Amino acid sequence: MEERAFAENVCLKKHLMKDIGIICRLLKKKNQEKIADILEYGKCEINESGSFGSYSYSIISSFRIYLTEEPYFEAMTFSDEVTEKILEAVLVVFPHKAEAPEIVKIEFCLDDGYEHEYFNNENTEPLKNNHHQFINESRIVELKAISSSQFDLTKLIRLCEELKNAFGKEMYFSTVMLIRAIIDHVPPIFEKQSFVEVANNYGASSFKKSMKCLQESLRNIGDATLHLQIRKKEALPTKTQVDCSIDMDVLLQEIVRLLK
């Protein structure tokens, strides 16, 4: 399983391009036993001595490296397939940039909205990223920790991960489809045949209220967004229209409570 972690927009100074290859070779040759863990959990960094540390930043959906000299934000490419996978899974960072040796010094943008000076340069155009997480990473971690003899959560976890990524990338058509896929997938956990039954007949009134919002509002939005044929004029869905993240978290929280 590949997890991508720790930063959305990563800027790397051009004269340090070769050092990324050095870092990757270090990972591949000296720490091969750790690579499986990196790819599985996506939680890793290298400290000054070249060993693995535990300092981490909030996890978000992707990891990319760009040049910060002209042409601005030109994506770097790597021909080695293994190196690409490691680069997707690992971000080399330090708790304090000043302590980082030049060989692994990286400029980056954190998930909490921190912006590096390059992102404010009048000649650059930052990549779009919606910093509000539709599904909190901690909720996905809770789902992954469940070992249930009744239900295989593999598909649910993948749907949640893809929903989190789609919303973060402002892919709102995909967001609606994935929300509907999730609510159609989970009723057996509540011993129901359909989500309509879950919304109407399961749990306390506050839970039912959240589920009815998912069932009624989201399905109406989905019908209007996904099933209308092409027209002379169209309007695209917005973040505000599709954001039912609070109700989705209530649903996932109850699933975790029932199965853990």
C-alpha positions as CSV (number, residue, x, y, z in Angstrom):
1,M,0.0,0.0,0.0
2,E,1.4,3.4,-0.9
3,E,0.7,6.4,1.4
4,R,1.8,9.8,0.4
5,A,2.8,12.0,3.3
6,F,3.8,15.3,4.9
7,A,3.6,18.1,2.3
8,E,1.5,19.2,-0.6
9,N,3.9,21.6,-2.4
10,V,7.6,20.9,-2.1
11,C,10.1,23.3,-3.6
12,L,13.7,22.2,-4.2
13,K,16.5,24.5,-5.2
14,K,17.9,23.6,-8.6
15,H,21.5,23.1,-7.5
16,L,20.3,20.4,-5.0
17,M,18.7,18.2,-7.6
18,K,21.5,15.6,-7.5
19,D,21.2,15.3,-3.7
20,I,17.7,13.8,-4.0
21,G,19.3,10.9,-5.8
22,I,21.8,10.5,-3.0
23,I,19.0,10.4,-0.4
24,C,17.1,7.8,-2.4
25,R,20.1,5.6,-2.8
26,L,20.6,5.9,1.0
27,L,17.1,4.7,1.5
28,K,17.4,1.8,-1.0
29,K,20.8,0.5,0.0
30,K,21.3,1.1,3.7
31,N,17.7,0.9,4.9
32,Q,16.0,-1.6,2.8
33,E,14.2,-3.2,5.7
34,K,12.5,0.1,6.4
35,I,11.2,0.7,2.9
36,A,8.2,-1.6,3.3
37,D,7.2,0.4,6.4
38,I,7.6,3.7,4.6
39,L,5.4,2.6,1.7
40,E,2.8,1.1,4.0
41,Y,2.5,4.0,6.5
42,G,4.0,7.0,4.7
43,K,5.5,8.3,8.0
44,C,9.2,8.8,7.8
45,E,12.0,11.3,7.7
46,I,15.8,11.4,7.7
47,N,17.6,13.3,10.4
48,E,21.1,14.8,10.3
49,S,22.9,11.5,10.7
50,G,21.0,9.8,7.9
51,S,18.9,7.7,10.2
52,F,15.1,7.6,10.5
53,G,13.5,10.0,12.9
54,S,10.0,10.4,14.3
55,Y,9.3,14.1,13.8
56,S,6.3,14.6,11.6
57,Y,4.0,17.1,10.0
58,S,0.3,16.7,9.3
59,I,-0.4,14.1,6.6
60,I,-2.1,15.2,3.4
61,S,-2.6,13.8,0.0
62,S,0.5,14.1,-2.2
63,F,4.1,14.8,-2.5
64,R,5.7,16.6,-5.4
65,I,9.1,18.3,-6.1
66,Y,9.5,21.4,-8.2
67,L,12.3,23.7,-9.3
68,T,12.1,27.1,-7.8
69,E,14.1,28.8,-10.5
70,E,12.7,29.7,-13.9
71,P,10.7,28.2,-15.3
72,Y,8.8,28.4,-12.0
73,F,7.2,25.2,-10.7
74,E,8.5,23.0,-13.5
75,A,8.1,19.4,-12.2
76,M,11.2,17.3,-11.8
77,T,11.1,13.9,-13.3
78,F,12.9,10.7,-12.3
79,S,13.4,7.7,-14.6
80,D,14.0,5.1,-11.8
81,E,10.7,3.6,-10.9
82,V,11.7,2.6,-7.4
83,T,13.0,6.1,-6.7
84,E,9.8,7.6,-7.8
85,K,7.8,5.4,-5.4
86,I,10.1,6.3,-2.6
87,L,9.8,10.0,-3.4
88,E,6.1,9.7,-3.3
89,A,6.2,8.1,0.1
90,V,8.9,10.0,1.9
91,L,9.6,13.7,2.6
92,V,13.0,14.5,4.0
93,V,12.5,17.4,6.5
94,F,14.0,18.7,9.7
95,P,12.2,20.2,12.7
96,H,14.3,23.3,12.3
97,K,15.5,24.3,8.8
98,A,18.6,26.0,10.2
99,E,19.8,22.7,11.5
100,A,19.6,20.9,8.1
101,P,22.8,20.3,6.3
102,E,23.0,21.7,2.8
103,I,22.8,18.2,1.2
104,V,19.2,17.7,2.2
105,K,17.9,21.3,2.6
106,I,14.4,21.5,1.2
107,E,11.9,24.3,1.1
108,F,8.3,23.2,1.6
109,C,4.7,24.3,2.2
110,L,3.0,22.7,5.2
111,D,-0.6,21.6,5.4
112,D,-1.4,24.3,8.0
113,G,-1.2,27.1,5.4
114,Y,2.4,28.0,5.8
115,E,3.6,29.6,2.5
116,H,7.2,29.9,1.4
117,E,8.3,33.1,-0.3
118,Y,8.4,31.4,-3.7
119,F,4.7,30.9,-3.5
120,N,4.2,34.7,-3.1
121,N,6.5,35.6,-6.0
122,E,4.6,37.6,-8.6
123,N,6.1,35.4,-11.3
124,T,4.8,32.2,-9.7
125,E,1.3,30.7,-9.5
126,P,0.8,28.4,-6.5
127,L,-0.8,25.0,-7.1
128,K,-4.3,24.8,-5.8
129,N,-4.9,22.8,-2.7
130,N,-8.0,22.8,-0.5
131,H,-6.4,22.6,3.0
132,H,-9.7,21.6,4.6
133,Q,-9.7,17.8,4.9
134,F,-13.0,16.2,4.1
135,I,-12.0,13.2,6.0
136,N,-9.5,13.6,8.8
137,E,-6.5,11.4,8.6
138,S,-6.9,10.3,12.2
139,R,-10.3,8.8,11.2
140,I,-8.7,6.8,8.4
141,V,-6.0,5.6,10.9
142,E,-8.8,4.4,13.2
143,L,-10.4,2.5,10.4
144,K,-7.1,0.8,9.5
145,A,-6.6,-0.3,13.1
146,I,-9.8,-2.2,13.1
147,S,-9.7,-6.0,12.8
148,S,-13.2,-7.2,12.2
149,S,-14.3,-10.8,11.7
150,Q,-17.6,-9.6,10.2
151,F,-16.5,-7.0,7.7
152,D,-13.6,-6.3,5.4
153,L,-12.9,-2.6,5.6
154,T,-10.4,-2.5,2.7
155,K,-12.9,-1.0,0.2
156,L,-14.3,1.5,2.7
157,I,-10.8,2.7,3.6
158,R,-9.8,3.1,0.0
159,L,-13.0,5.1,-0.7
160,C,-12.3,7.4,2.2
161,E,-8.7,8.0,1.0
162,E,-9.9,8.8,-2.5
163,L,-12.6,11.0,-1.2
164,K,-10.1,12.9,1.0
165,N,-7.8,13.4,-2.0
166,A,-10.6,14.3,-4.5
167,F,-12.0,17.0,-2.2
168,G,-8.5,18.3,-1.5
169,K,-7.9,18.7,-5.2
170,E,-11.2,20.5,-5.8
171,M,-12.5,17.5,-7.8
172,Y,-16.1,18.0,-6.8
173,F,-17.8,15.7,-9.3
174,S,-15.6,12.9,-8.0
175,T,-16.3,14.0,-4.4
176,V,-20.1,13.5,-4.9
177,M,-19.6,10.1,-6.5
178,L,-17.4,8.9,-3.7
179,I,-19.7,10.1,-1.0
180,R,-22.6,8.2,-2.6
181,A,-20.4,5.1,-3.0
182,I,-19.6,5.2,0.7
183,I,-23.1,5.6,2.0
184,D,-24.3,2.8,-0.3
185,H,-21.4,0.6,0.9
186,V,-21.9,0.7,4.7
187,P,-25.5,-0.2,5.6
188,P,-24.7,-3.9,6.5
189,I,-22.5,-2.6,9.4
190,F,-25.6,-1.2,10.9
191,E,-27.6,-4.4,10.1
192,K,-29.6,-2.5,7.5
193,Q,-30.2,-3.2,3.8
194,S,-30.0,0.4,2.6
195,F,-28.8,3.8,3.8
196,V,-32.4,5.0,3.8
197,E,-33.0,2.5,6.6
198,V,-29.8,3.7,8.4
199,A,-31.0,7.3,8.3
200,N,-34.5,6.6,9.5
201,N,-34.1,3.7,11.9
202,Y,-30.6,3.7,13.5
203,G,-29.2,5.6,16.4
204,A,-30.2,8.7,18.4
205,S,-31.9,11.7,16.9
206,S,-28.7,13.6,16.4
207,F,-27.2,10.7,14.5
208,K,-30.4,10.3,12.4
209,K,-30.3,14.0,11.6
210,S,-26.7,13.8,10.2
211,M,-27.6,10.7,8.2
212,K,-30.7,12.2,6.7
213,C,-28.6,15.1,5.6
214,L,-26.2,12.7,3.8
215,Q,-29.2,10.7,2.4
216,E,-31.4,13.5,1.2
217,S,-29.3,16.6,0.5
218,L,-26.4,14.7,-0.9
219,R,-28.5,12.4,-3.1
220,N,-30.3,15.5,-4.5
221,I,-27.1,17.2,-5.2
222,G,-25.7,14.1,-6.8
223,D,-28.8,13.7,-9.0
224,A,-28.5,17.3,-10.2
225,T,-24.7,17.1,-10.5
226,L,-24.2,13.7,-12.1
227,H,-27.3,12.7,-14.0
228,L,-28.4,15.8,-15.9
229,Q,-27.7,15.7,-19.6
230,I,-25.6,18.4,-21.4
231,R,-27.3,21.8,-21.6
232,K,-26.7,25.1,-23.3
233,K,-25.3,26.5,-20.1
234,E,-23.8,24.8,-17.1
235,A,-22.7,25.7,-13.6
236,L,-20.1,23.7,-11.8
237,P,-20.5,22.4,-8.2
238,T,-18.6,24.3,-5.5
239,K,-16.9,23.3,-2.2
240,T,-19.8,24.8,-0.3
241,Q,-22.3,22.7,-2.2
242,V,-20.6,19.3,-1.7
243,D,-19.1,19.7,1.8
244,C,-20.9,17.4,4.1
245,S,-17.7,16.5,5.9
246,I,-19.1,16.9,9.4
247,D,-22.0,14.4,8.7
248,M,-19.5,12.0,7.1
249,D,-17.3,12.1,10.1
250,V,-20.3,11.3,12.3
251,L,-21.0,8.3,10.2
252,L,-17.3,7.1,10.2
253,Q,-17.1,7.7,14.0
254,E,-20.1,5.4,14.6
255,I,-18.6,2.7,12.3
256,V,-15.3,2.9,14.3
257,R,-17.3,2.6,17.6
258,L,-19.2,-0.4,16.4
259,L,-16.3,-2.4,15.0
260,K,-13.3,-1.6,17.2
